[in-house]
């Protein structure tokens, strides 16, 4: 983690100098600073695998590039043209700057496994739930981020709000972003499940056991009656 942190700072600090839109850069990096505090706070309590740290590192590096230029203006097409002499957008049939769409997909693809690691090691989920819950949390967190973008537009408005939103005039931008994050997480969990199905000896039994009812007694009002010592009518 220390090496990746140094490498990240080596990229992030130069990109923090003269960003395209300082206000947007600040908004984009609020969650990065929050994540840094979380990692620092849990550093002795929960250590991720090297794979998870690497996946998180890759996403944050790409995010810093997006925050430097603003997501809608990352000149990836110019970079590709400078190397190959061709337009990447024309090559794949894109009509807009899709750096933001790629990053939403990669959010799901790169973060689903670290989220799975948390569920397995903290909540002790197994089988089906060890793949579904990371997908579910990735989808819900993607929705929360879109709500944050909506709130930012309402609070800041104008050029800053639109730069942070990065919709580029697409009324379905939020829906597409959430769909891509979900697709990325689904692919990541699909790959993880395929690897485990091949190499994990008790994969089938664990998957089957994950659907078994562990607590046969109902909860809800029955549990409340038991806690309060009152008989349920």
PyMOL commands that set and color helices and strands:
alter all, ss='L'
color gray80, all
select helices_A, chain A and resi 2-16+22-41+50-69+71-73+76-84+88-92+99-123+129-156+158-165+173-199+203-209+221-228
alter helices_A, ss='H'
color red, helices_A
deselect
rebuild
show_as cartoon
